[in-house]
Amino acid sequence: MKAIKILFYFFVILILVFAYGQTFFGEPIWDDYHFIFWRFYNHTPDHTVYWRFHIWPLFDSSLAFLYSIFKDNTFYWHSLNFLLHLVTAIFWEVSCDIFDGPGPSLLCFCFGSIH
């Protein structure tokens, strides 16, 4: 049973890399230009303003911090997004195994990345 589960996860990861791999080198999509890139082209981030006057201060501060590291290199933004989703799926799968719940979440992660 353990070998079947390992093979299943390997197969799901192969599908995931095949389906999602090309997006690492793509351009920003939808509102990424507005929420991430455009706002930092026009002004320097000010975290005190974010925490006093913005609706989503943690979101804005996190983006400013990540932009200071990644700049406009979309490969890093897409890689971080991929890793966050992967960690969440693994956490969910492990918690389902511990509590004897439904799985496999990595398959959901794979199809969720396609959308």
N, C-alpha and C positions, 0 to 999 in steps of 0.2 A: 504493500500500500504506500509506503514511504517513497519508493522509487517512482511510482505512478504520479504522485504529487509533485515530485521534483521535475519529472519530464513535462508535466502539465505547465508548471511555472516557466520552465525553459521555453516551451512552445509559445506561451503567452508573451514572454519578453521578446522573442523573435518577431512575432506579429507586431508588437508595439514598436520595435525599432524600425521595422519595415514601413509601418503606417505613419509614424510620427517623425522619423529621422530627417526627412527633407525640410521640415519646418524650422530646424535649428538655423538654417541659413537664409530663411525668408525675411521679408520686411515686416515692420510692425503692422498690425491689422486693426480695423475698426477704430476704436477710440484711443488706441495706444499713443498716437501722435499728440492728442490733446492732453491726456492724463499724465503722460510720462515725459515726452520729449519737448513739446512746444513750450510748456510752462517753464522749463529750465533754460531754454534758449533766451528767454526774455528777461529773466531776473535770477539773482542769486537766492537760493533757498534761505528762508529765515524761520527757524523752528519755533521761535517765540510767537511769531504771527500765526503759525499753524496751530499751536496749542491754545491760543487765546481767541482766535476768530474763525477757524475753519470747522466745518461739520465733522470731518474725518481726520482728526489730527494725527492719529497713529499711522493711518494710510499715507498721508502727505509726508510725514517725517520719514517713514520707511522708504517711500519712493525717492525722496531727496537723498537719503543715505545711499541707496542702491545706485542712483544716478551718479553720485560722486565716485563710485567704484567702477561701474560698467560704462558710463557715458552713453553713447548711442549705438554701441555694439550689440546688435540684436541677438547674436549667438549666446551671449551670457544671460540675457533676459529670458530667452526661450529655455536654456539649460536649467536655470533656476526654477522656472515654472514646471518643467518636467520633473525635476528632483523633488519639489514640494508635493506634486501629485503622487509620485512613486512612494515617498515616505508615508503619505497618508494612506495609500492603498495597502502597504505592508503593515502599517499599524492596525488598520481595520482587519486585515486577514489574521494577524496574530491574536487580536482580541476576540475574533470569532472562534478561533481554535481554542482559546482559553475558556471561553464561556459556552463552547459547543453550539455556536450559532451558525447561520448560513454563510457560505462562501461560494465561490472564490472571488474576492474583490479585485484581484489583478486583472481578471477578464473584463470587469466593469471599467477599470482604469484604462485598459487598452481601447475599448470602444468609446469611452468618454473622451479620449485624446483625439479620436478621429473627427468628432463633431467640431 
